[in-house]
């Protein structure tokens, strides 16, 4: 059965069913076998999520932050060096970016320059002189407090207070 399934739908093998058909759910006529490509991407995205969380519960995540990312964020790291699997994970950042959003609120710690909390991406890429102009270093992590303010005759605006 393994040879029958693994030869795919290239027309040169003896397989009668293509992998995309086999990977469909049973109620759609497939065998319910999970796609290895999709599963691999999901597991790599989970590892990237763990790197973003950096909650100190994983030695591997601590190692990545100390030896790979150093003083940069996952979003601004160029990823040119490292193992094949590390480079593949780094290439999935755009997919991860579409799946997450930052919620800046009381007690939340974020990197003003390197995290993607704004639609334009990391501010350090859009405004490379920003840290020098503002006096806040590129590695600045801040507890943030967001509040909506309104005044007489003024429209509401979002104000981010950095400490």
Backbone bond lengths (Angstrom), bond angles and torsions (degrees), N, CA, C in turn:
res aa  C-N    CA-C-N  psi(-1)  N-CA   C-N-CA  omega(-1)  CA-C   N-CA-C  phi
1 X - - - 1.451 - - 1.527 110.22 -
2 X 1.365 117.43 -36.74 1.455 120.59 -178.65 1.526 110.68 -58.98
3 X 1.327 117.78 -47.60 1.467 120.82 179.79 1.520 111.03 -62.36
4 X 1.315 116.64 -38.03 1.458 121.07 179.74 1.523 110.25 -61.08
5 X 1.345 116.60 -44.46 1.456 120.39 -177.28 1.519 112.77 -77.22
6 X 1.312 119.08 -37.79 1.455 121.72 -172.37 1.517 114.30 -76.54
7 X 1.305 119.37 -12.05 1.458 118.82 -177.09 1.523 113.04 -81.41
8 X 1.298 119.06 -11.19 1.456 122.57 170.90 1.508 115.04 68.70
9 X 1.340 115.60 -159.39 1.464 121.24 -174.37 1.517 112.25 -116.98
10 X 1.323 118.11 32.07 1.462 120.44 -176.99 1.518 112.49 -74.21
11 X 1.308 118.18 -11.29 1.454 121.05 179.88 1.517 112.73 90.39
12 X 1.328 117.73 -13.80 1.460 120.64 -178.84 1.514 112.27 -95.83
13 X 1.315 117.81 -18.05 1.466 121.04 -177.03 1.517 111.72 -97.32
14 X 1.296 115.62 -174.05 1.455 121.79 -179.50 1.520 112.54 -96.57
15 X 1.319 117.99 0.98 1.462 120.69 -175.72 1.515 110.62 -68.33
16 X 1.294 115.31 140.56 1.460 121.45 179.78 1.528 111.92 -99.32
17 X 1.342 116.66 -14.27 1.463 121.25 -174.71 1.527 109.14 -129.51
18 X 1.334 117.23 136.09 1.463 121.85 178.92 1.526 110.20 -83.26
19 X 1.333 115.98 155.62 1.466 121.06 -178.73 1.519 112.15 -61.38
20 X 1.320 117.59 -35.96 1.467 118.13 -179.82 1.527 111.40 -65.20
21 X 1.323 117.84 -27.67 1.463 121.16 175.14 1.527 111.32 -75.87
22 X 1.323 116.90 -39.45 1.464 121.95 -179.75 1.522 110.93 -65.84
23 X 1.333 116.48 -34.26 1.467 121.09 -176.35 1.527 113.09 -80.57
24 X 1.307 117.44 -3.52 1.464 119.57 175.97 1.524 109.75 -71.13
25 X 1.338 117.26 154.25 1.470 120.03 175.49 1.536 110.78 -61.58
26 X 1.302 115.43 156.65 1.467 120.77 -177.86 1.527 112.08 -59.94
27 X 1.334 116.51 -37.04 1.469 118.63 -178.89 1.531 112.74 -70.99
28 X 1.348 117.16 -11.11 1.464 121.42 175.96 1.527 111.40 -104.39
29 X 1.330 117.22 11.01 1.456 120.69 176.33 1.516 115.18 95.96
30 X 1.320 118.05 3.58 1.462 121.24 178.64 1.513 111.33 -95.39
31 X 1.329 115.19 -173.50 1.464 120.49 178.43 1.524 112.50 -97.25
32 X 1.325 117.37 -4.40 1.461 120.65 178.80 1.515 113.75 76.99
33 X 1.338 117.27 16.07 1.464 120.79 177.70 1.522 107.86 -79.34
34 X 1.309 116.47 132.76 1.464 120.15 -178.63 1.521 110.85 -73.92
35 X 1.315 115.52 142.01 1.459 121.41 177.23 1.523 109.31 -68.73
36 X 1.313 116.61 128.08 1.460 120.27 179.82 1.524 111.48 -65.21
37 X 1.306 117.09 -34.20 1.472 120.68 179.69 1.527 110.02 -65.71
38 X 1.319 116.70 -47.01 1.465 120.98 -179.44 1.526 110.69 -65.70
39 X 1.326 116.90 -43.21 1.468 120.17 179.45 1.526 111.30 -63.78
40 X 1.332 117.15 -41.09 1.460 120.56 179.13 1.527 110.52 -63.18
41 X 1.330 117.07 -43.35 1.466 120.02 177.57 1.524 110.94 -62.35
42 X 1.316 117.25 -42.54 1.465 120.80 -179.57 1.524 110.91 -61.93
43 X 1.323 116.91 -42.47 1.463 119.86 -179.36 1.529 111.64 -70.02
44 X 1.343 117.28 -36.54 1.468 119.36 176.53 1.527 110.67 -67.85
45 X 1.336 117.60 -38.44 1.463 120.60 176.59 1.523 111.00 -64.02
46 X 1.324 116.87 -35.17 1.463 120.03 176.97 1.526 110.32 -63.66
47 X 1.334 117.50 -39.57 1.462 120.44 177.78 1.530 110.81 -66.36
48 X 1.335 117.14 -40.48 1.468 119.79 176.56 1.526 110.47 -62.63
49 X 1.321 116.93 -38.63 1.466 120.93 177.29 1.518 110.53 -61.33
50 X 1.334 116.73 -42.40 1.465 120.90 178.72 1.528 110.38 -63.21
51 X 1.346 117.11 -36.80 1.466 120.53 177.48 1.527 109.75 -64.82
52 X 1.317 117.31 -41.83 1.468 120.64 179.10 1.520 111.87 -64.95
53 X 1.321 117.02 -40.28 1.464 120.16 -179.23 1.515 111.54 -67.56
54 X 1.317 118.09 -43.45 1.468 123.85 177.53 1.529 111.66 43.82
55 X 1.317 115.59 56.49 1.463 120.10 -177.45 1.528 113.87 -89.85
56 X 1.330 117.84 5.71 1.459 121.08 176.47 1.514 114.61 81.48
57 X 1.324 117.95 7.70 1.465 120.22 -177.60 1.525 113.18 -92.40
58 X 1.328 117.72 -2.79 1.456 120.68 -177.23 1.531 110.56 -130.38
59 X 1.313 115.60 126.94 1.467 120.08 177.03 1.520 109.82 -65.16
60 X 1.340 116.44 -37.62 1.462 120.32 -179.53 1.531 111.00 -62.50
61 X 1.322 117.10 -44.12 1.468 120.87 179.39 1.525 109.99 -63.98
62 X 1.327 117.39 -41.67 1.466 120.34 176.68 1.524 110.69 -60.39
63 X 1.333 116.59 -41.38 1.468 121.12 179.38 1.530 110.24 -63.87
64 X 1.326 117.21 -43.67 1.472 121.67 178.97 1.524 110.10 -59.09
65 X 1.326 117.04 -45.94 1.468 119.97 -179.07 1.525 111.29 -65.93
66 X 1.322 117.51 -37.04 1.458 120.82 -176.19 1.526 112.76 -79.22
67 X 1.330 118.15 -42.72 1.460 121.01 -172.92 1.523 115.05 -103.09
68 X 1.311 119.09 -26.80 1.466 120.67 -179.08 1.529 111.62 -98.80
69 X 1.318 116.19 -56.49 1.462 119.71 -174.95 1.517 112.66 -78.90
70 X 1.305 116.59 -33.35 1.466 124.02 -176.64 1.523 109.83 51.95
71 X 1.303 119.91 -113.69 1.468 121.36 -177.47 1.519 113.07 -99.32
72 X 1.319 117.55 14.77 1.463 119.12 178.55 1.524 109.57 -108.86
73 X 1.285 115.18 168.80 1.460 120.45 178.58 1.524 108.80 -96.03
74 X 1.300 116.30 166.92 1.461 120.87 177.16 1.524 110.52 -60.17
75 X 1.337 116.67 -31.72 1.467 120.77 -176.70 1.520 112.59 -75.24
76 X 1.328 118.32 -31.72 1.465 120.66 -175.50 1.517 113.09 -101.86
77 X 1.307 118.28 -5.67 1.464 122.87 179.62 1.522 109.08 -67.36
78 X 1.361 117.36 132.43 1.467 119.14 -175.88 1.521 113.47 -77.53
79 X 1.321 119.82 -25.63 1.457 122.49 173.55 1.507 115.88 68.51
80 X 1.329 118.37 20.94 1.464 120.80 -177.50 1.522 112.61 -74.21
81 X 1.308 117.49 -23.27 1.459 120.04 -178.73 1.520 110.04 -112.18
82 X 1.306 115.21 162.67 1.457 120.28 177.34 1.510 111.73 119.97
83 X 1.300 115.03 -178.27 1.460 121.19 -178.06 1.528 110.96 -72.59
84 X 1.314 114.29 167.61 1.455 120.81 178.34 1.523 110.29 -59.47
85 X 1.332 117.24 -43.79 1.467 120.40 -178.30 1.530 111.63 -66.99
86 X 1.338 117.55 -37.15 1.465 121.11 177.21 1.528 110.20 -63.29
87 X 1.331 116.87 -43.32 1.465 120.53 179.12 1.527 111.02 -63.96
88 X 1.325 116.85 -37.89 1.468 120.41 177.60 1.531 110.74 -64.73
89 X 1.329 116.44 -39.94 1.468 119.65 177.95 1.522 110.88 -64.72
90 X 1.324 116.80 -43.20 1.464 120.75 -179.38 1.529 110.81 -61.61
91 X 1.334 117.23 -33.99 1.469 120.46 179.02 1.525 112.58 -67.91
92 X 1.334 117.74 -15.81 1.467 121.38 179.71 1.527 112.94 -87.70
93 X 1.330 117.92 0.81 1.469 120.02 -178.83 1.527 113.38 -56.08
94 X 1.354 119.80 -42.61 1.472 117.65 178.97 1.531 113.03 -60.47
95 X 1.320 116.87 -36.35 1.462 120.05 177.54 1.525 110.40 -66.10
96 X 1.321 116.90 -41.23 1.462 121.03 177.73 1.524 110.77 -65.13
97 X 1.316 116.20 -39.94 1.467 120.17 -178.96 1.523 111.27 -59.53
98 X 1.331 116.48 -36.33 1.464 119.84 179.46 1.521 112.55 -71.77
99 X 1.322 117.34 -15.48 1.466 121.25 -175.39 1.522 113.44 -99.99
100 X 1.324 118.59 -9.12 1.462 119.82 -175.90 1.519 110.79 -127.18
101 X 1.307 115.13 163.01 1.457 121.22 172.62 1.520 107.40 -146.31
102 X 1.307 115.77 151.93 1.459 120.92 178.08 1.510 109.25 -93.44
103 X 1.295 114.85 138.10 1.456 120.26 173.73 1.521 106.03 -114.66
104 X 1.300 115.71 108.44 1.452 121.12 -179.41 1.516 107.22 -90.06
105 X 1.299 115.90 119.06 1.453 119.96 -178.51 1.511 110.58 -153.55
106 X 1.285 117.20 -177.91 1.452 122.26 -178.04 1.520 110.43 -56.18
107 X 1.327 115.27 126.27 1.456 120.54 177.15 1.511 114.61 85.43
108 X 1.315 118.86 -8.01 1.458 121.57 179.90 1.522 109.35 -76.77
109 X 1.319 116.52 133.77 1.459 120.49 178.06 1.517 107.81 -106.33
110 X 1.317 116.67 126.27 1.451 120.71 179.61 1.520 109.41 -144.45
111 X 1.323 115.74 163.59 1.453 121.27 176.24 1.523 107.75 -94.03
112 X 1.300 115.84 117.02 1.459 120.67 -178.74 1.517 111.47 -58.19
113 X 1.325 117.82 -41.97 1.460 122.24 -173.37 1.520 114.01 -90.30
114 X 1.332 118.65 -32.38 1.460 119.88 -169.59 1.523 115.42 -106.46
115 X 1.316 119.33 -21.83 1.462 120.21 179.04 1.526 110.26 -82.29
116 X 1.317 115.47 154.71 1.466 120.19 179.77 1.525 108.37 -93.93
117 X 1.295 116.56 82.15 1.458 121.06 177.64 1.522 110.56 -107.11
118 X 1.335 116.53 -1.88 1.456 122.92 179.25 1.525 108.47 -122.47
119 X 1.316 117.77 151.04 1.466 121.40 -177.59 1.521 114.22 -59.73
120 X 1.323 117.63 -27.75 1.465 120.14 -177.57 1.522 112.83 -79.07
121 X 1.325 118.12 -1.76 1.465 121.15 179.94 1.513 110.26 98.72
122 X 1.343 117.17 -166.00 1.463 119.57 178.47 1.529 110.52 -60.62
123 X 1.305 116.69 131.63 1.467 120.44 -177.51 1.521 112.40 -64.01
124 X 1.343 117.60 -27.03 1.466 119.43 -179.09 1.523 111.51 -66.92
125 X 1.333 118.47 -22.20 1.459 120.74 176.97 1.524 111.26 -83.07
126 X 1.322 116.94 -35.82 1.465 120.74 178.93 1.526 112.38 -79.72
127 X 1.341 116.17 -33.10 1.464 121.68 -177.47 1.525 109.30 -129.79
128 X 1.331 118.16 76.69 1.469 119.84 -175.31 1.526 113.78 -61.94
129 X 1.324 118.48 -25.47 1.466 120.53 179.13 1.525 111.94 -91.19
130 X 1.315 117.34 2.17 1.463 122.00 -178.46 1.512 114.59 -53.29
131 X 1.344 118.89 -49.33 1.467 119.01 179.52 1.530 112.98 -60.06
132 X 1.326 117.46 -38.97 1.466 120.27 -179.75 1.529 111.11 -69.41
133 X 1.317 116.59 -39.15 1.463 120.97 -177.81 1.526 111.13 -71.13
134 X 1.325 117.39 -41.58 1.462 120.72 -175.75 1.520 113.77 -86.84
135 X 1.324 116.78 -20.41 1.456 120.09 -176.61 1.518 113.60 84.18
136 X 1.325 117.12 -0.48 1.465 121.22 176.01 1.521 108.08 -92.08
137 X 1.331 118.41 120.00 1.464 119.89 -176.46 1.530 112.27 -64.43
138 X 1.329 115.43 159.30 1.461 122.01 -179.62 1.521 111.49 -58.09
139 X 1.322 117.15 -31.12 1.465 121.58 -177.64 1.525 112.81 -90.70
140 X 1.330 117.89 10.33 1.465 122.04 -177.10 1.523 111.14 -64.48
141 X 1.322 116.55 121.03 1.460 123.37 172.80 1.518 106.91 -113.07
142 X 1.296 115.58 131.90 1.451 118.93 -172.19 1.516 112.30 -133.52
143 X 1.346 116.67 137.93 1.461 117.37 164.98 1.520 106.85 -69.67
144 X 1.289 116.97 133.89 1.461 119.63 -174.97 1.512 111.00 -118.15
145 X 1.291 114.02 149.63 1.455 120.11 175.94 1.521 106.70 -129.65
146 X 1.299 117.08 118.44 1.457 120.68 178.59 1.514 108.83 -102.59
147 X 1.287 114.75 136.57 1.456 117.36 175.95 1.513 108.97 -143.82
148 X 1.311 115.69 147.44 1.452 120.45 174.76 1.516 106.68 -94.83
149 X 1.307 115.05 128.71 1.460 118.60 -179.62 1.525 109.01 -115.86
150 X 1.289 115.84 149.99 1.455 119.76 174.66 1.521 107.84 -143.06
151 X 1.278 115.26 145.72 1.457 120.67 178.77 1.515 109.26 -132.10
152 X 1.306 115.42 175.59 1.458 119.60 -179.15 1.524 109.68 -64.90
153 X 1.316 116.97 117.26 1.453 121.47 176.55 1.523 114.62 78.20
154 X 1.335 118.42 -1.08 1.469 119.78 179.46 1.524 109.64 -104.95
155 X 1.331 116.78 143.02 1.461 118.56 176.35 1.527 110.48 -70.53
156 X 1.306 116.06 157.36 1.463 120.12 176.79 1.521 109.17 -64.39
157 X 1.295 114.85 145.12 1.460 119.83 177.28 1.522 109.07 -141.85
158 X 1.308 115.44 156.20 1.456 121.24 178.91 1.516 107.80 -92.90
159 X 1.307 115.89 132.97 1.453 120.41 179.64 1.519 108.01 -125.35
160 X 1.317 116.79 127.98 1.457 121.63 178.33 1.518 107.73 -107.05
161 X 1.313 116.48 121.11 1.453 122.10 -179.68 1.516 108.71 -100.10
162 X 1.321 117.31 121.75 1.456 121.88 -179.88 1.511 109.91 -104.37
163 X 1.333 115.68 141.21 1.457 119.61 177.04 1.502 110.15 -120.80
